[in-house]
Amino acid sequence: MSNSHSSPEERHSVLHIWGRQPLSGHVTISGAKNSALVLMAGSILCSGTCRLRNVPSLLDITRIGEILSALGVKVSHSQGILDLDASEITQSKAPYDLVSQLRASFFVAGPLLARLGVAQVPLPGGCSIGDRPVDLHVKGLQALGAEVIIEHGVVHARLRGNRKRLTGARIYLDFPSVGATENIMMAATLAEGETIIENAAQEPEVVDLANFCRAMGAQIRGAGTNRIVINGVPQLHETEYSVVPDRIEAGTFLLAGAITRSEISLSPVVPDHLSATIAKLSEIGVKVAIDAPDRIRVLPTEQFRGTDIETLPFPGFPTDLQAPFMSLLTLAEGDSMVTEKLFENRLQHVAELNRMGADIRLKGNIAIVRGVPQLSGAPVQGTDLRASAALVIAGLAANGMTTVRGLNHLDRGYDNIEAKLRGLGAKIQRAQEAEIPAAPAESKRS
Ligand code: UD1
């Protein structure tokens, strides 16, 4: 993900964290970033206005809003409610400057193609966690009857021959890619006939997208399994829809509670979306109680043990929580082995955690973590969204002050993280790079 477009304030602001403060209380979990982004792109499928509720306030949401506006969608966002009026799509070409800032902008390809019969979307490019090709998206759209040419870094897709609509097809994904499943599913909602996606991604965000499309009149079954069946309809209608709670934000707060040996409760959450994380916490000795269908609580645990983690597609352990979970394992009793299977460059937090006194060795995509008794605060650099979250988690438990740089990453994906943590009693403050404020005596609860 390019940083070149972040504002100077984002680039130069830092978070100071004074660690070892016990946390307590309740956190409200925001709507899922990864759902909201794809739902916003999905609004292109409807030639009217869709209202999304529970939309998090994030840089990535603003960016995809800008891309939709450039295509002609009228976007208005106020207090978590987003109105997307896609009655007139005036452009089939997404602007490179905006697409290059946000990989998820490739989500507009499927809906544009389905709605207009043509889409031109620049290749989003790789980002710091890996290459992230879009070949599976492209193969899927081709199977649905699109002619796709990639020229000068732009994916040009249009209906083949003199077709009026995409045509349903049987599509097998070589890998259950979340983004490819979503792009193909959106395109297939308006195709003629039946589409079957085999080896589909089963992530909750895929299910949320299917539910949103169904609320607009799409015929989709099987979302949440590895076989999704879509029967195309000629058009979709307006709807109102509430974004599912963010399981990655919730997991991050569970880990914040665990590493500070604190009791904190979270809602709204869907506990089933956090099964792998809760199972791993329980395996190392950290208890999580499910208090209500939408509320969970992490209980204080003095000692926890190391374990092995391997990231996998859902319902396996989420790659997005690999880095924050590793922060917890740095303080475990014994050794852990963390294997990153989804992205080739998603262990950049290791060097930064070691700067804080962790003992982690890297061998390719495997991190061997030897538990240490304590971490010590240090200046550290967040290199991607979840790596930054991992450093915040580590900072909460470290002795002294940790300064996390690279907030342009953190702000992409966490809605007001420092206010939420302050509300739990953390001593955390955002500042411009040069300022080193005195430690706040009393943390303010908000
Ligand atoms: C989504 C999430 C991201 C999460 C990831 C895996 C969004 C906006 N982002 O990303 O937070 O970490 O799922 O849970 O929803 N791949 C290919 N060819 C393709 C597509 C993917 O080789 O056409 C590879 C990727 O390079 C990667 C793996 O498949 O190695 C998984 O990627 P994918 O599931 O597509 O993740 P995203 O949708 O990009």
Residues whose N, C-alpha, C, O or C-beta is under 5 A from the ligand:
A	BS01	UD1	N34 A104 R132 P133 V134 D135 L136 H137 F175 P176 S177 V178 G179 A180 T319 D320 L342 F343
